[in-house]
Amino acid sequence: MRRGPAATTTCPLLAVLALSACSSADGDAEAAISLAPLGPAVTVSPDASGVPFVDQATLRAALLDIGDLPAGFSPVPNLEDLGLQRGPETTDPGTAPAASTDPAQCGAILSPVADQRAGAVVSASSSFAGPGFTTIDQDAASYGTGADAAEAFAEVQHSLDHCAEYSGTDADGVQVQYRIGARDQEPVGDASAAFRLVTTSAGLDLVSDVVVVVVGGTVSQLVATGQDPIDAGVFDGLTRTVVNKLVPAPAG
């Protein structure tokens, strides 16, 4: 199955892990995590029917919440929860450089669906932190028609076309390596696609398991990140919960 956290998601975690591992590092490089090649892209019929969400509060209420997650996880407030908005980008030469990837387009991987494909009627996201630096993140974008949702689903997968292996730097200039491969997961919703992203910096790995699902006019991305892959059964259960909560989309 094909579809595959971006630098902005994983690099801060890698920095924390690197600091915590300094006293115990023995200099022996661990074997690289093996990844299978990505398969063909998954398609969804543009004629699929579905009622879109039209109200952000209603869509957010249909995302995963703390009661859906394994024990030990807690919500992470986002900017909207705190009543804040993202500030404008700055080009002041005295500021720290932004994180970057090479090729540049690979920086879009795991960006919210609504950022990868414009035109969403409404979008929302939620994040949770768990034990051992683990995180679970979900974002969703609801589109006006099944054709719009199908195009968004295709666009998210297209981001992976030239990004099986790429590199980058974080905001501190630290080198980061990324590898993407296939992962097996049973199809859910109107269509779904899954992949695994391994992010490596300073000899430490973070593993992100990802699934993107289409439910009517809504496309949702679920990401579980940690030093070890999330249990497949747990992730499958979370994916089914994502689909069940998005069906049917109520009028906002």
C-alpha positions as CSV (number, residue, x, y, z in Angstrom):
1,M,0.0,0.0,0.0
2,R,1.3,3.5,-0.9
3,R,1.3,7.0,0.7
4,G,3.3,6.9,2.5
5,P,7.0,13.9,10.8
6,A,8.3,16.4,8.7
7,A,11.4,18.2,9.9
8,T,9.3,20.6,12.0
9,T,7.8,17.6,13.8
10,T,10.6,15.2,14.3
11,C,13.7,17.4,14.7
12,P,12.8,18.9,18.1
13,L,12.2,15.3,19.4
14,L,15.5,14.2,18.0
15,A,17.3,17.0,19.7
16,V,15.8,16.1,23.1
17,L,16.7,12.4,22.5
18,A,20.2,13.3,21.5
19,L,20.7,15.1,24.8
20,S,19.2,12.3,26.8
21,A,21.4,9.7,25.1
22,C,24.8,11.5,25.4
23,S,25.8,9.8,28.6
24,S,25.0,6.3,27.4
25,A,26.2,6.4,23.8
26,D,28.9,3.7,23.1
27,G,29.8,4.9,19.6
28,D,28.5,1.7,18.0
29,A,26.2,2.5,15.0
30,E,23.0,0.6,15.1
31,A,21.8,-1.3,12.0
32,A,19.6,0.9,9.8
33,I,15.9,0.3,10.0
34,S,14.9,-1.7,7.0
35,L,12.2,-0.2,4.7
36,A,10.4,-1.8,1.8
37,P,10.0,0.2,-1.4
38,L,6.8,2.2,-1.9
39,G,4.2,0.6,-4.1
40,P,1.8,2.2,-6.6
41,A,-0.3,5.1,-5.5
42,V,-3.8,4.4,-4.2
43,T,-6.7,6.0,-6.1
44,V,-10.2,6.9,-5.0
45,S,-13.2,7.5,-7.3
46,P,-13.9,11.2,-7.9
47,D,-17.6,10.3,-8.0
48,A,-17.6,9.1,-4.3
49,S,-20.4,10.9,-2.4
50,G,-20.1,12.4,1.0
51,V,-21.3,15.4,3.0
52,P,-18.4,17.7,3.9
53,F,-17.9,19.3,7.3
54,V,-18.5,23.0,7.0
55,D,-17.8,24.1,10.6
56,Q,-14.3,23.8,12.2
57,A,-15.7,23.1,15.7
58,T,-17.7,20.2,14.3
59,L,-14.8,18.7,12.5
60,R,-12.5,19.1,15.5
61,A,-15.0,17.2,17.6
62,A,-14.8,14.4,15.0
63,L,-11.0,14.0,15.5
64,L,-9.4,11.6,17.9
65,D,-9.7,12.7,21.5
66,I,-8.0,11.5,24.7
67,G,-10.5,8.8,25.3
68,D,-9.6,7.2,22.0
69,L,-5.9,6.9,22.7
70,P,-3.7,4.4,24.6
71,A,-3.1,5.1,28.3
72,G,-0.4,7.6,29.0
73,F,-1.2,10.2,26.3
74,S,-2.3,13.8,27.0
75,P,-3.4,16.6,24.6
76,V,-0.9,19.1,23.3
77,P,-2.5,22.5,22.8
78,N,-2.1,24.0,19.4
79,L,-1.9,27.7,18.5
80,E,-5.7,27.9,18.1
81,D,-6.3,26.3,21.5
82,L,-4.2,29.0,23.0
83,G,-5.9,31.8,21.2
84,L,-2.8,32.5,19.1
85,Q,-2.1,32.7,15.4
86,R,1.0,31.8,13.5
87,G,3.1,35.0,12.9
88,P,4.3,36.1,9.5
89,E,7.5,34.7,8.1
90,T,10.6,36.9,8.5
91,T,13.6,37.5,6.3
92,D,15.6,39.4,9.0
93,P,19.2,38.2,8.5
94,G,19.7,38.3,12.3
95,T,17.1,35.5,12.9
96,A,17.8,31.8,12.9
97,P,17.6,30.0,9.6
98,A,14.5,27.9,8.9
99,A,14.6,24.2,8.7
100,S,15.0,23.0,5.1
101,T,15.1,19.8,3.0
102,D,16.8,18.8,-0.2
103,P,14.9,18.4,-2.5
104,A,12.8,21.3,-1.2
105,Q,9.5,19.7,-2.1
106,C,10.1,16.9,0.4
107,G,9.5,19.5,3.1
108,A,5.8,19.2,2.4
109,I,5.7,15.5,3.5
110,L,3.4,15.3,6.5
111,S,2.3,18.9,6.3
112,P,-1.4,19.1,7.0
113,V,-3.6,17.9,4.2
114,A,-5.2,21.4,3.9
115,D,-1.7,22.9,3.3
116,Q,-0.8,20.3,0.6
117,R,-4.0,20.8,-1.3
118,A,-5.8,24.2,-1.2
119,G,-9.6,24.5,-1.3
120,A,-10.7,22.8,1.9
121,V,-14.0,24.0,3.2
122,V,-12.7,23.6,6.7
123,S,-9.7,21.9,8.4
124,A,-8.6,20.9,11.9
125,S,-5.9,19.1,13.8
126,S,-5.1,17.5,17.2
127,S,-1.9,16.4,18.8
128,F,-1.1,14.2,21.8
129,A,2.1,13.4,23.7
130,G,2.8,10.0,25.3
131,P,5.5,8.1,27.2
132,G,9.0,7.9,25.9
133,F,8.8,10.9,23.6
134,T,6.0,9.3,21.6
135,T,3.4,11.5,19.8
136,I,0.2,10.9,17.9
137,D,-1.0,13.6,15.5
138,Q,-4.1,13.9,13.3
139,D,-5.1,16.5,10.8
140,A,-8.2,16.6,8.6
141,A,-9.4,18.7,5.7
142,S,-13.0,18.6,4.4
143,Y,-13.6,19.4,0.7
144,G,-16.8,20.4,-1.0
145,T,-17.0,17.4,-3.4
146,G,-15.8,13.9,-3.7
147,A,-13.7,15.0,-6.7
148,D,-11.9,17.6,-4.6
149,A,-11.2,15.1,-1.8
150,A,-9.8,12.6,-4.4
151,E,-7.5,15.3,-5.8
152,A,-6.3,16.1,-2.2
153,F,-5.7,12.5,-1.5
154,A,-3.6,12.2,-4.8
155,E,-1.7,15.4,-3.9
156,V,-0.7,14.1,-0.5
157,Q,0.7,10.9,-2.1
158,H,2.4,12.9,-4.9
159,S,4.6,14.5,-2.3
160,L,6.4,11.1,-1.9
161,D,7.3,10.6,-5.6
162,H,10.8,11.9,-5.3
163,C,11.4,11.6,-1.6
164,A,12.2,8.0,-0.9
165,E,15.5,9.3,0.6
166,Y,16.3,12.9,1.2
167,S,18.2,15.1,3.6
168,G,17.9,18.4,5.4
169,T,18.8,20.6,8.3
170,D,16.9,21.8,11.3
171,A,16.6,25.4,12.5
172,D,20.0,25.0,14.3
173,G,21.7,23.7,11.2
174,V,21.9,20.1,12.3
175,Q,21.9,17.5,9.5
176,V,18.9,15.3,9.3
177,Q,18.4,12.2,7.0
178,Y,15.0,10.9,6.0
179,R,13.9,7.6,4.5
180,I,10.4,6.6,3.4
181,G,9.1,3.1,2.8
182,A,5.9,1.1,2.5
183,R,4.0,-0.3,5.4
184,D,1.1,-2.8,5.4
185,Q,-2.3,-1.8,6.6
186,E,-5.7,-3.0,5.7
187,P,-7.8,-0.6,3.6
188,V,-10.3,1.5,5.4
189,G,-12.8,4.3,4.6
190,D,-13.4,5.1,0.9
191,A,-9.6,4.8,0.3
192,S,-6.5,4.7,2.4
193,A,-2.7,4.6,2.0
194,A,0.1,4.0,4.5
195,F,3.8,4.5,4.8
196,R,6.7,4.8,7.3
197,L,9.1,7.6,7.6
198,V,12.4,7.1,9.4
199,T,14.2,10.4,10.5
200,T,17.8,10.1,11.6
201,S,20.0,12.8,13.2
202,A,23.2,12.4,15.3
203,G,22.9,8.6,15.1
204,L,19.4,8.5,16.6
205,D,16.2,7.4,14.8
206,L,12.6,8.4,15.0
207,V,10.0,6.2,13.3
208,S,6.7,7.8,12.1
209,D,3.9,5.4,11.0
210,V,1.4,7.2,8.8
211,V,-2.0,6.5,7.3
212,V,-4.0,8.9,5.1
213,V,-7.8,8.1,4.7
214,V,-10.6,9.4,2.6
215,V,-14.1,9.4,4.2
216,G,-16.6,11.1,1.9
217,G,-15.4,14.6,1.3
218,T,-12.8,14.5,4.1
219,V,-9.2,13.5,4.0
220,S,-7.4,12.8,7.3
221,Q,-3.8,12.1,8.1
222,L,-2.8,10.1,11.2
223,V,0.8,10.0,12.4
224,A,2.3,8.1,15.3
225,T,6.0,8.9,16.1
226,G,8.5,7.4,18.5
227,Q,11.8,5.8,18.9
228,D,10.2,2.5,18.0
229,P,7.3,1.8,15.6
230,I,3.8,1.9,17.2
231,D,2.2,-1.4,17.8
232,A,0.4,-2.4,14.5
233,G,-2.7,-3.5,16.3
234,V,-3.0,-0.2,18.2
235,F,-2.4,1.8,15.1
236,D,-5.0,-0.2,13.1
237,G,-7.5,0.4,15.9
238,L,-6.8,4.2,15.9
239,T,-7.3,4.2,12.1
240,R,-10.7,2.5,12.4
241,T,-11.7,5.0,15.1
242,V,-10.7,7.9,12.8
243,V,-13.0,6.5,10.0
244,N,-15.9,5.8,12.4
245,K,-15.8,9.3,13.8
246,L,-15.8,10.9,10.4
247,V,-18.8,8.9,9.1
248,P,-21.2,10.4,8.4
249,A,-20.1,14.1,8.3
250,P,-22.8,16.2,9.8
251,A,-23.9,19.5,8.4
252,G,-21.8,22.0,10.3
